[in-house]
Structure formats: C-alpha cells, structure tokens
C-alpha cells in the first residue's frame, strides 16, 4: 500500500516539475512582411521589407549579405521603426552619399550605418549593437530599387 502511494506521489511530482520548466507559449498568427524593394534581383539582397503598424511607424527590416567573409554567406538584418518621412530621409541620406567622398553616419534602430563613396557605388558599413559588424555595396540604381523607386 505504501509503495502505491509513493508511486502516485512520484508521478504527481514528475508532472508538476515537468510543467514548471515548460517554455512553449501559445501559438498565434503572424503577419507576412511587405516587400519595399530588392537591390539585386538576381541575388535577392539587400532587401527592404516592412510590417505595417496602425500608428504609421512601421517596422522595417533591411537584410543584406555581409561581404566581410568571402566564402561564407552571412546574412544580417537591421531593424528599425520609421514612418514614410523617415524612410524618405534615409533614401536621401544614401543618395547624397554618391555626391561626396566624406564618411557619413546615421542611426537605424539600435544599429549605426556609415557610408563612404567608392568609385560608382557606396560602401555601407554596419555597426550592429550586438557587436557583429558587416558591410555591403550599393550603386545608385540598386539604392533606387531597394526603396521601390525603380
């Protein structure tokens, strides 16, 4: 009889402790992102997507392939909230980078980008808040495609 109670108590404790460490939450549906543009249609990156929000400050995701490593495909993302005016400001900031050789920087969300003109394109260096930095190139045409202007 005592063994029966011990087995019942053991099983009860096993279920209680098992549920205490459970980390799976309830499922919910997630919206699909909306594509603004792709700089390189063949590769598909860099690309700019957003998730629509009611307050107008949409969540934008700028995804690029980090050119730091020649043999590794390292895809990184910069996320930031912006309205249409902020996005237009970012576009103009990048386009102005083609006119000067000076380095310029801007903060996007928690990350910072630094642009510098090189030949017919701009090099965009990304300083991620996590410390894993990267960079990529954009031409004028690619910049226009990225923002859906072409």
DRENNUMI-422936 format. One line per 3 residues: number of its first residue (from 1); their letters; for each residue z, x, y of C-alpha. Coordinates in nm, 3 decimals, always signed. Last residue first. Example, Ala and Ser with C-alpha at 12.3 -4.5 7.8 and 13.67 -1.06 7.14 Angstrom:
// DRENNUMI-422936
2) sa) +0.714,+1.367,-0.106 ~ +0.780,+1.230,-0.450;
//
This chain:
// DRENNUMI-422936
150) xxx) -5.986,+1.261,+5.197 ~ -5.672,+1.176,+5.394 ~ -5.461,+1.097,+5.086;
147) xxx) -5.186,+1.343,+5.178 ~ -5.266,+1.585,+4.897 ~ -5.640,+1.540,+4.960;
144) xxx) -5.603,+1.656,+5.322 ~ -5.397,+1.956,+5.212 ~ -5.657,+2.038,+4.946;
141) xxx) -5.934,+2.033,+5.208 ~ -5.738,+2.261,+5.438 ~ -5.664,+2.502,+5.152;
138) xxx) -5.328,+2.501,+4.975 ~ -5.151,+2.784,+4.791 ~ -4.836,+2.785,+4.579;
135) xxx) -4.481,+2.923,+4.577 ~ -4.154,+2.924,+4.388 ~ -3.778,+2.959,+4.420;
132) xxx) -3.506,+2.887,+4.167 ~ -3.192,+2.899,+4.386 ~ -3.071,+2.545,+4.316;
129) xxx) -3.136,+2.456,+4.683 ~ -3.501,+2.544,+4.632 ~ -3.666,+2.789,+4.870;
126) xxx) -4.035,+2.703,+4.847 ~ -4.307,+2.939,+4.963 ~ -4.628,+2.770,+5.075;
123) xxx) -4.919,+3.009,+5.113 ~ -5.181,+2.873,+5.350 ~ -5.554,+2.890,+5.293;
120) xxx) -5.871,+3.044,+5.438 ~ -5.738,+3.403,+5.456 ~ -5.359,+3.384,+5.422;
117) xxx) -5.173,+3.161,+5.667 ~ -4.798,+3.150,+5.617 ~ -4.580,+2.853,+5.527;
114) xxx) -4.209,+2.842,+5.452 ~ -4.065,+2.544,+5.267 ~ -3.697,+2.454,+5.255;
111) xxx) -3.516,+2.246,+4.995 ~ -3.234,+1.989,+5.020 ~ -3.461,+1.713,+5.148;
108) xxx) -3.762,+1.888,+5.297 ~ -3.662,+2.149,+5.556 ~ -3.933,+2.315,+5.762;
105) xxx) -4.048,+2.673,+5.804 ~ -4.309,+2.868,+5.998 ~ -4.447,+3.217,+5.943;
102) xxx) -4.686,+3.327,+6.214 ~ -5.056,+3.375,+6.135 ~ -5.153,+3.067,+6.338;
99) xxx) -5.415,+2.790,+6.318 ~ -5.403,+2.711,+5.943 ~ -5.028,+2.646,+5.967;
96) xxx) -5.101,+2.363,+6.211 ~ -5.237,+2.167,+5.912 ~ -4.904,+2.204,+5.729;
93) xxx) -4.698,+2.084,+6.026 ~ -4.948,+1.803,+6.088 ~ -4.903,+1.678,+5.730;
90) xxx) -4.523,+1.706,+5.758 ~ -4.526,+1.508,+6.084 ~ -4.746,+1.241,+5.921;
87) xxx) -4.492,+1.215,+5.638 ~ -4.209,+1.180,+5.888 ~ -4.397,+0.904,+6.071;
84) xxx) -4.466,+0.716,+5.746 ~ -4.099,+0.720,+5.643 ~ -3.936,+1.003,+5.454;
81) xxx) -3.688,+1.077,+5.178 ~ -3.724,+1.410,+4.998 ~ -3.790,+1.552,+4.654;
78) xxx) -3.942,+1.894,+4.584 ~ -4.068,+1.936,+4.229 ~ -4.143,+2.236,+4.009;
75) xxx) -4.388,+2.301,+3.725 ~ -4.369,+2.644,+3.561 ~ -4.678,+2.714,+3.351;
72) xxx) -4.601,+3.065,+3.229 ~ -4.857,+3.346,+3.206 ~ -4.899,+3.440,+3.573;
69) xxx) -4.544,+3.367,+3.688 ~ -4.463,+3.318,+4.056 ~ -4.752,+3.072,+4.087;
66) xxx) -4.516,+2.774,+4.057 ~ -4.721,+2.467,+3.968 ~ -4.653,+2.190,+4.218;
63) xxx) -4.484,+1.851,+4.246 ~ -4.407,+1.696,+4.585 ~ -4.193,+1.389,+4.515;
60) xxx) -4.138,+1.138,+4.794 ~ -3.855,+0.883,+4.805 ~ -3.949,+0.615,+5.056;
57) xxx) -3.763,+0.563,+5.381 ~ -3.909,+0.222,+5.468 ~ -3.580,+0.033,+5.419;
54) xxx) -3.717,-0.159,+5.118 ~ -3.790,+0.151,+4.913 ~ -4.119,+0.254,+4.753;
51) xxx) -4.116,+0.547,+4.511 ~ -4.351,+0.824,+4.616 ~ -4.602,+1.069,+4.475;
48) xxx) -4.756,+1.390,+4.613 ~ -4.949,+1.622,+4.385 ~ -4.998,+1.996,+4.367;
45) xxx) -5.134,+1.973,+4.103 ~ -5.374,+1.765,+3.894 ~ -5.557,+2.071,+3.757;
42) xxx) -5.910,+1.935,+3.802 ~ -5.835,+1.707,+4.100 ~ -5.668,+1.984,+4.299;
39) xxx) -5.470,+1.863,+4.600 ~ -5.366,+1.536,+4.438 ~ -5.284,+1.234,+4.653;
36) xxx) -5.045,+0.956,+4.750 ~ -4.971,+0.848,+4.393 ~ -4.727,+0.559,+4.354;
33) xxx) -4.431,+0.615,+4.122 ~ -4.360,+0.365,+3.848 ~ -4.047,+0.158,+3.885;
30) xxx) -3.763,+0.198,+3.638 ~ -3.637,-0.070,+3.402 ~ -3.275,-0.062,+3.295;
27) xxx) -3.086,+0.065,+2.994 ~ -2.709,+0.054,+2.969 ~ -2.531,+0.384,+2.951;
24) xxx) -2.511,+0.647,+2.679 ~ -2.224,+0.889,+2.727 ~ -1.990,+0.795,+2.437;
21) xxx) -1.681,+1.014,+2.429 ~ -1.425,+0.734,+2.427 ~ -1.630,+0.531,+2.177;
18) xxx) -1.580,+0.790,+1.899 ~ -1.209,+0.814,+1.973 ~ -1.162,+0.439,+1.924;
15) xxx) -1.386,+0.423,+1.616 ~ -1.206,+0.712,+1.444 ~ -0.867,+0.575,+1.543;
12) xxx) -0.946,+0.242,+1.370 ~ -1.075,+0.422,+1.060 ~ -0.759,+0.633,+1.042;
9) xxx) -0.534,+0.328,+1.095 ~ -0.711,+0.138,+0.815 ~ -0.695,+0.440,+0.582;
6) xxx) -0.325,+0.494,+0.658 ~ -0.252,+0.127,+0.599 ~ -0.427,+0.134,+0.260;
3) xxx) -0.246,+0.453,+0.161 ~ +0.088,+0.281,+0.236 ~ +0.000,+0.000,+0.000;
//
